[in-house]
Amino acid sequence: MTPPQDASPAADGLLQQVLDALHQGQVSEAKALCEAAIASHHDDGEAWFALGKVAMHERAYGDAARAFERSLELHANPWACVYRVLSLWELDEFEAALAQARRAVDVAPDFAEGHSALALALHGLGRSVEAEAHARAAESLNPDSQFVVGELASILAHLDQFDEAEVLFRRAAKLAPNLPHYGTISFSRPLWDQISGDSPQVLDEPQVVYAKGGSDGFGCVVMSCCDSVYLRKYGASFANSFVQNSMRENLLHLHVLDPDGQFADYLSWLVGHIDLPRLRVTTERSPLEKNVDKMARRTYYSCGRFMQMSRLLTDYGRPIVCFDVDATLQAPVQRLIEHARGKDLGLILREPPHSPWLDVVANIVVVNPTAQSSRYFELVRNYVLYFMRRGKLYWHLDQIALYCVLKLMARYAAAPRVAWIKSELRETLWHIGQSYGDKMKDERYSRYELGDAGAPR
């Protein structure tokens, strides 16, 4: 979404400072700027708006909704209406979001983003026909708004109007150079023909660097993939949570991309400090060019856990439960295995639907050893490689690939059978996420920390 253009020059200056601080990861500094402005002028609506933006960044959606509400009381800013709708939507308060969006449209009927917010609220309530109508009204009012075009495209994708949705996503990509992932969403026949045919071998075969516990006598594989830096930051806590919650009858597989010079020492430290009777560690050199930029590299690493999945299914012949490494297990994984029994996959579907880059959540994936699940991950791998070869390794590609390949298989072949993971089962994992390091202080994470003094860094 494009940042709002407020009327007050002073507020513009504050808002830009806050946005700059958030972009640099300086969340505390951004919040302090807002709080200082409010302490000085408690009736500064723009400062309350900026505070709401900080709360949105922190995913403190209740605080955000209250800040935007206060901003609206002090300053008639239609963007505050839109962001309050988004906050309420994240809180699953869809009726309240709908009421706020209707007020925005009533007050400013020509404000396109207000109609898009109304479409979002209606979509959250399952009223897709009305949502499409308001999304199209918004697009007619402002066809050059990335938010408007992207929201219409997302709604049409959910309504299986794939061809028009893809055209709109391409437009949104041109309108929003800061959101290039729009350009990696595709449901087209030409793309299907590219990824479903023979793909040149560009991935190295994983190298086994540590194996303990043999290849028999266990039920399922708990797998995570990361680079050496993330392994050193999160690996010990993740492995410890596996020991305490899911070790019995299961094997832990850690797959490390582009291991660096400290990897071997850290692995020795890890296996010396955690008793893992069944552990396999593999490494792989990624197909990335050495000069690829940092964000593209991180994007590929986020996809890495899926790139070798078909090979792992062949090797193990057992269910594989795949997690992000920046997380801790809170309960046995057997509940997830049971839930996905009789299906090809177990996936998380965001409820209500939002967009192709957020709807299939990648931090928990259950894969049963079937021909259809193996084919699905071959296509996911090829989808990622297709965009990698075109220099389009943009953030969210992992979840976009999971989503779009499901749609492509349903459209041109046969879709895998999916068990959608219920909300109560998602509590099996406590996930940190790339921008939320403060969650490491939470007891659900901190109780698994080893106190890793002496660990190679």
C-alpha positions in Angstrom: 0.0 0.0 0.0 1.2 3.5 -0.9 2.0 5.6 2.3 -0.6 8.3 2.8 0.1 11.9 1.8 -0.9 13.9 4.8 -1.7 17.6 4.6 0.5 18.9 7.4 4.2 19.4 6.5 5.2 18.8 10.1 3.3 15.6 10.2 4.7 14.6 6.8 8.1 15.0 8.3 7.3 12.9 11.3 5.6 10.2 9.2 8.6 9.9 6.9 11.0 9.7 9.8 8.9 6.9 11.3 8.6 5.0 8.0 12.4 5.4 7.5 13.1 4.0 10.9 10.8 1.0 10.4 12.4 0.3 7.0 15.8 0.2 8.8 14.4 -2.1 11.5 14.5 0.6 14.2 11.1 -0.1 15.7 11.8 1.3 19.2 13.1 4.5 17.7 10.0 4.8 15.5 7.7 4.3 18.4 9.7 6.8 20.5 9.3 9.5 17.8 5.5 9.0 17.8 5.2 9.0 21.6 7.4 12.2 21.9 5.2 14.0 19.3 2.0 12.9 21.1 3.4 13.9 24.5 4.1 17.3 23.1 0.8 17.7 21.2 -1.8 15.1 22.4 -4.3 16.2 19.8 -1.9 15.6 16.8 -3.9 13.3 14.6 -1.0 12.7 12.3 1.2 11.6 15.2 -1.5 9.1 16.2 -1.6 7.9 12.6 2.1 7.3 12.6 1.9 5.4 15.9 -0.8 3.2 14.3 1.7 2.4 11.5 4.3 1.4 14.1 1.7 -0.9 15.8 0.8 -2.4 12.4 4.5 -3.2 11.9 4.7 -4.9 15.3 1.5 -6.8 14.5 -0.1 -5.2 17.5 -3.3 -4.8 15.6 -5.5 -3.9 18.6 -3.1 -1.0 19.4 -3.1 0.0 15.8 -6.9 0.1 15.5 -7.1 2.3 18.6 -4.4 4.6 17.3 -6.1 5.0 13.9 -9.4 5.6 15.7 -7.9 8.4 17.7 -6.3 9.8 14.6 -9.7 9.9 12.9 -11.2 11.7 15.9 -8.6 14.4 15.5 -8.0 14.6 11.8 -10.2 13.7 8.8 -7.6 11.4 7.1 -9.2 8.9 4.8 -6.0 6.7 4.9 -6.6 6.3 8.7 -10.0 4.7 7.8 -8.3 2.3 5.4 -5.6 1.3 7.9 -8.2 0.9 10.7 -10.1 -1.5 8.4 -6.8 -3.4 7.8 -6.2 -3.6 11.6 -9.7 -4.8 12.4 -9.5 -7.3 9.5 -6.3 -8.8 11.1 -8.2 -9.1 14.4 -10.9 -11.0 12.6 -13.4 -8.2 13.5 -14.9 -8.3 10.1 -18.2 -6.7 11.0 -16.4 -3.8 12.6 -14.1 -3.5 9.6 -17.1 -3.5 7.3 -18.7 -0.7 9.3 -15.5 1.4 9.2 -15.1 0.8 5.5 -18.7 1.8 4.8 -18.1 5.1 6.8 -15.0 5.7 4.7 -17.0 5.3 1.4 -19.9 7.4 2.7 -17.6 10.3 3.7 -15.4 10.1 0.6 -17.2 8.2 -2.2 -14.5 9.0 -4.7 -11.7 7.7 -2.5 -10.7 4.5 -4.4 -8.8 3.0 -1.6 -11.9 3.2 0.6 -13.7 1.0 -1.8 -10.8 -1.4 -1.8 -10.9 -1.5 2.0 -14.7 -2.2 1.7 -14.0 -5.0 -0.7 -11.4 -6.5 1.7 -13.9 -6.4 4.6 -16.6 -8.0 2.4 -14.2 -10.7 1.2 -13.4 -11.5 4.8 -17.1 -12.1 5.5 -17.3 -14.4 2.5 -19.4 -12.0 0.4 -17.3 -12.3 -2.7 -19.7 -11.0 -5.3 -20.1 -7.7 -3.4 -16.3 -7.6 -2.8 -15.6 -7.9 -6.5 -18.1 -5.1 -7.3 -16.4 -2.7 -4.9 -12.9 -3.8 -6.0 -13.9 -3.0 -9.6 -15.4 0.3 -8.5 -12.1 1.2 -6.8 -10.2 0.3 -9.9 -12.4 2.5 -12.1 -11.7 5.4 -9.7 -8.0 4.9 -9.5 -6.5 2.4 -11.9 -3.0 3.6 -11.0 -3.1 2.6 -7.3 -1.0 -0.4 -6.5 -3.3 -1.2 -3.5 -6.4 -1.0 -5.6 -5.1 -3.0 -8.5 -3.5 -5.6 -6.2 -6.7 -6.0 -4.1 -8.8 -6.6 -7.2 -6.3 -9.1 -8.6 -6.3 -11.0 -5.3 -10.1 -11.2 -5.1 -10.3 -12.4 -8.7 -7.7 -15.1 -8.0 -9.8 -16.3 -5.1 -12.8 -16.4 -7.5 -10.7 -18.5 -10.0 -10.7 -15.7 -12.5 -7.1 -16.4 -13.1 -6.4 -14.9 -16.5 -7.7 -11.4 -15.5 -6.1 -11.7 -12.1 -2.7 -12.3 -13.7 -3.0 -9.3 -16.0 -3.8 -7.2 -13.0 -0.9 -8.6 -11.0 1.4 -7.6 -13.8 0.0 -4.1 -13.8 0.4 -3.9 -10.0 4.1 -5.0 -10.3 4.7 -2.0 -12.7 2.9 0.3 -10.3 4.7 -0.9 -7.2 8.4 -1.4 -7.8 8.7 -1.8 -4.0 6.4 -4.8 -4.2 8.0 -6.9 -7.0 6.5 -10.2 -5.8 3.3 -9.2 -7.8 5.3 -10.1 -10.9 5.9 -13.7 -9.7 2.3 -14.7 -9.5 1.2 -16.7 -12.5 -1.6 -19.2 -13.4 -0.9 -19.3 -17.1 -0.7 -22.2 -19.5 2.7 -21.1 -20.9 4.1 -21.1 -17.3 2.6 -24.5 -16.7 4.2 -25.9 -19.9 7.6 -24.5 -18.7 7.5 -26.0 -15.2 5.8 -29.3 -16.0 8.2 -30.3 -18.7 11.7 -31.7 -18.2 13.8 -29.3 -16.1 17.6 -29.1 -16.5 19.4 -30.3 -13.4 20.7 -27.3 -11.6 20.6 -28.4 -8.0 23.6 -30.2 -6.4 22.9 -33.5 -4.7 22.9 -33.0 -0.9 25.9 -34.2 0.9 25.5 -36.1 4.2 27.9 -34.6 6.7 26.5 -36.2 9.9 24.3 -39.2 10.4 23.3 -40.9 13.6 20.6 -43.5 14.4 20.4 -45.4 11.1 17.7 -45.3 8.4 15.1 -47.6 10.1 13.1 -47.7 13.3 11.6 -44.2 13.2 8.1 -42.9 12.3 8.5 -39.6 10.5 11.1 -37.0 9.6 11.1 -33.5 11.2 13.0 -31.4 8.7 14.2 -27.8 8.6 16.4 -26.0 6.1 18.5 -22.8 6.5 21.9 -21.2 5.9 24.8 -21.4 8.4 23.9 -18.0 9.9 20.4 -19.0 10.8 21.6 -22.4 12.0 23.9 -20.7 14.5 21.2 -18.2 15.6 18.2 -20.6 15.9 19.4 -24.2 15.4 20.1 -25.1 19.0 16.7 -24.0 20.3 14.9 -25.7 17.4 16.8 -28.9 18.0 16.2 -28.7 21.8 12.5 -28.2 21.3 12.5 -31.3 19.0 14.2 -33.4 21.7 11.7 -32.3 24.4 8.5 -32.6 22.2 9.0 -34.9 19.2 12.1 -36.9 19.4 10.5 -40.2 20.3 10.3 -42.4 17.2 11.2 -39.5 14.9 14.3 -38.4 13.1 15.6 -34.8 12.8 17.0 -33.7 9.4 18.8 -30.4 9.2 19.6 -29.2 5.7 22.1 -26.4 5.4 22.6 -24.3 2.3 26.0 -22.8 1.5 27.8 -23.8 4.7 30.4 -21.3 5.7 33.8 -21.8 7.4 32.2 -21.9 10.9 29.6 -24.5 10.1 31.6 -27.6 10.9 32.7 -26.3 14.4 29.1 -25.2 15.2 27.7 -28.6 14.2 30.3 -30.3 16.5 29.2 -28.0 19.3 25.5 -28.7 18.6 25.7 -32.5 18.6 28.0 -32.3 21.7 25.4 -30.3 23.7 22.1 -32.0 22.6 21.5 -35.7 22.7 19.9 -36.5 19.4 19.7 -40.3 18.9 18.4 -39.9 15.3 19.9 -37.0 13.4 20.9 -36.4 9.8 22.6 -33.2 8.6 23.0 -32.5 4.9 24.6 -29.6 3.0 24.1 -28.2 -0.4 25.6 -25.4 -2.5 22.8 -23.3 -3.8 22.6 -22.5 -7.6 22.9 -18.8 -6.8 25.5 -16.6 -8.4 28.1 -15.3 -6.0 27.2 -11.7 -6.6 23.4 -12.1 -6.1 22.0 -9.5 -3.8 21.3 -10.2 -0.1 17.5 -10.2 -0.4 17.5 -12.5 -3.4 19.7 -14.9 -1.5 17.4 -14.8 1.6 14.4 -15.5 -0.7 16.1 -18.6 -2.2 17.0 -19.8 1.3 13.3 -19.4 2.3 12.4 -21.7 -0.6 15.3 -24.2 0.1 13.2 -26.5 2.3 11.1 -27.4 -0.7 13.7 -27.6 -3.4 14.9 -31.1 -2.4 11.6 -32.4 -1.1 10.9 -34.9 -3.8 14.4 -36.4 -3.3 13.8 -36.7 0.4 10.5 -38.4 0.0 12.3 -41.0 -2.2 15.1 -41.4 0.3 12.9 -41.7 3.4 9.6 -43.2 2.2 8.0 -41.7 5.4 6.0 -38.6 6.2 8.1 -35.4 6.5 7.0 -32.5 8.6 8.8 -29.4 7.5 9.3 -26.3 9.7 11.1 -23.0 9.7 14.2 -23.2 11.8 13.5 -19.8 13.5 10.9 -21.5 15.7 10.3 -24.0 18.5 8.1 -27.0 18.7 5.5 -26.9 21.4 3.9 -30.3 21.1 4.4 -33.7 19.4 4.3 -33.6 15.6 2.2 -36.8 15.6 -0.9 -34.7 15.8 0.0 -33.1 12.5 0.8 -36.5 11.0 -2.6 -37.9 12.0 -4.4 -34.9 10.7 -2.8 -35.4 7.2 -3.3 -39.1 7.1 -4.8 -40.3 3.9 -3.9 -37.0 2.1 -0.9 -36.0 0.0 -0.2 -32.8 2.0 -1.0 -30.9 5.1 -0.9 -27.1 4.6 -2.0 -24.0 6.4 -4.6 -22.0 4.6 -4.9 -18.4 5.8 -8.4 -17.6 7.0 -9.9 -15.4 5.8 -8.1 -15.4 2.4 -5.9 -12.4 1.7 -3.6 -12.8 -1.3 -1.6 -15.4 -3.3 1.5 -14.5 -1.4 0.1 -15.0 2.1 -2.7 -17.5 1.8 -0.7 -20.7 2.0 1.5 -20.3 5.0 4.9 -22.0 4.6 6.1 -22.4 8.2 4.4 -25.8 8.7 4.1 -28.3 5.8 3.3 -32.0 6.2 4.3 -34.2 3.2 3.2 -37.8 2.9 5.2 -40.1 0.6 2.9 -40.3 -2.4 3.4 -39.8 -6.1 1.2 -36.8 -6.1 3.1 -35.0 -3.3 6.4 -35.7 -5.0 5.0 -34.3 -8.2 3.7 -31.2 -6.4 7.2 -30.4 -5.0 8.9 -31.1 -8.3 6.6 -28.3 -9.7 7.2 -26.0 -6.7 10.9 -26.4 -7.3 10.6 -25.7 -11.0 8.4 -22.7 -10.3 11.1 -21.2 -8.0 13.8 -22.0 -10.6 11.7 -20.4 -13.4 11.7 -17.1 -11.6 15.3 -17.5 -10.3 16.6 -17.8 -13.9 14.8 -14.6 -14.8 16.3 -12.6 -11.9 13.0 -12.5 -9.9 13.9 -14.0 -6.5 11.5 -11.7 -4.6 10.4 -12.2 -1.0 7.2 -14.3 -0.6 8.2 -16.6 -3.5 8.1 -19.6 -1.3 4.4 -19.1 -0.4 3.6 -17.9 -3.9 5.0 -21.1 -5.3 3.0 -23.2 -2.9 -0.2 -21.4 -3.8 0.2 -21.0 -7.5 1.3 -24.6 -8.1 -1.9 -25.8 -6.3 -4.0 -23.7 -8.7 -1.9 -24.7 -11.7 -2.3 -28.4 -11.0 -6.0 -28.0 -10.4 -6.3 -26.1 -13.7 -4.2 -28.2 -16.0 -3.7 -31.6 -14.3 -4.9 -33.1 -11.0 -4.4 -31.3 -7.7 -2.9 -33.0 -4.7 -5.2 -34.0 -1.8 -4.7 -31.4 0.9 -5.5 -31.6 4.6 -5.9 -28.0 5.7 -4.2 -27.7 9.1 -6.6 -26.4 11.8 -5.8 -23.4 14.0 -5.4 -25.5 17.1 -2.8 -27.7 15.4 -0.8 -24.7 14.3 0.1 -24.2 18.0 2.5 -27.1 17.6 5.0 -24.4 16.5 6.0 -21.1 17.9 7.4 -19.1 15.0 9.7 -16.1 15.3 9.7 -14.7 11.8 12.3 -12.7 10.0 11.3 -9.3 11.4 10.2 -10.2 14.9 13.3 -11.1 16.9 11.7 -9.7 20.1 9.6 -13.0 20.1 12.8 -14.8 21.2 12.1 -13.3 24.7 8.8 -15.2 24.8 8.7 -18.2 27.2 7.7 -20.4 24.3 11.1 -19.8 22.8 13.3 -18.9 25.7 12.7 -22.1 27.6 14.5 -24.0 24.9 17.6 -21.9 24.7 20.8 -23.6 25.8 22.8 -20.8 27.1 25.2 -21.3 24.3 28.3 -19.8 25.7 31.3 -21.2 23.8 29.2 -21.9 20.7 31.1 -20.9 17.5 29.6 -17.7 16.0 
